[in-house]
């Protein structure tokens, strides 16, 4: 029996990146695509609880069912599970290919990664793919062979329980990609600058522009791997507990 | 000099929970409130990158400035930092008090916790507070004394670098609260059930209803603490790397 593969993304059903991912996955299993109708970048793990959903089927044929909803990437996973998949658990959830890098601290803002993390919460093998090129017309062909290999590896060998993969592909010619590197999430943060404007009615508004600050100079991070033309592969978990802090806090009088 | 305290939440500027938190914090520092104009529950770490912001000041007096924006909780932190706080780093970020529990896997969906985590990413001492009562008219008074103690402790002793606190308060009479417990995040997941409906025009739509599944029977979790009338305090970090999986993946032929 063909493995059941659920595909979603955060750039929306019409993005070039999900088209590329669908083409790679099609020969490997029975495909269900449930993607956001509209772009949902940087929606993180947001879910919709204050509105109902409608599913629109865009294409349905043997072993292929493509739909969209007006929702976030995590909504897509939850809605697919609760509606068209009914009691069938996917063998694999794929998210992406994202237009833009999702390494380092971007993991927490990313809708692409949130869908994969949601899969891992549910105990389903899941992978998020991103290309380090934000262009809507980015060239996804260079990473295709690597993506196919990773998908086949996970279908065959699985992943540790409740762990998904965060795969980032450098936007480079295939010949220049040096290989794959298993890394940890690099330490970084974003700060923002406000750009103040006035609208035609004299009212103030402003845009905020983000600046990435890399705090990590080690060579075992995803940031380093990508800067050095490696595909970065970070095993991702969702336990937010800071274990080293547990005893430290327990030692404080207030919490004793 | 008074410590600078930034306050936000995810239930919106008019929620009873943030009013309670403001009243507790006011005697302890210079207060800046930047909260969402509208309810933003379950918006996780989502940020707005496709629209500008307008700040509306609702109240401004000595050592107190209250504003709202049309944005998510994390937007509130970012916008406050980039606009009205300019180059002043808050000494403390407080988020909440949330109407409803944010323990266990809810941490990842929570806008309340996302704002606190954003603070910890920026290296600012941050605390998210939640009450295990979703009612808009919930009684926040029972936990007030505990919240004041935790805020004072963090102002005085700080937190480990890049770690914030996830504090959940059981909706119980003060006399029944047994104390505070430092815990890890309990293991759990949500599944959803679809409720299919038809609109007056004959078109299908559906709601999804969530069901919480606790996978953890240990007594060191936030779930256990709350069920046993303790205030749960989880130290929260934002490194998603699954460290035990790193070597395991490196041992695979594909990634070697």
Interface residues (C-beta under 8 A of the other chain):
Chain A: X39 X41 X42 X43 X44 X45 X46 X47 X48 X49 X50 X52 X53 X54 X72 X74 X78 X79 X81 X82 X83 X105 X107 X108 X109 X114 X117 X121 X122 X123 X149 X150 X153 X157 X159 X160 X163 X166 X180 X181 X182 X184 X185 X187 X189 X190 X191 X192 X193 X194 X197 X203 X204 X205 X206 X207 X208 X210 X233 X234 X235 X236 X237 X238 X239 X240 X241 X242 X243 X244 X245 X246 X248 X249 X250 X252 X254 X255
Chain B: X39 X41 X42 X43 X44 X45 X46 X47 X48 X49 X50 X52 X53 X54 X72 X74 X78 X79 X81 X82 X83 X105 X107 X108 X109 X114 X117 X121 X122 X123 X149 X150 X153 X157 X159 X160 X163 X166 X180 X181 X182 X184 X185 X187 X189 X190 X191 X192 X193 X194 X197 X203 X204 X205 X206 X207 X208 X210 X233 X234 X235 X236 X237 X238 X239 X240 X241 X242 X243 X244 X245 X246 X248 X249 X250 X252 X254 X255
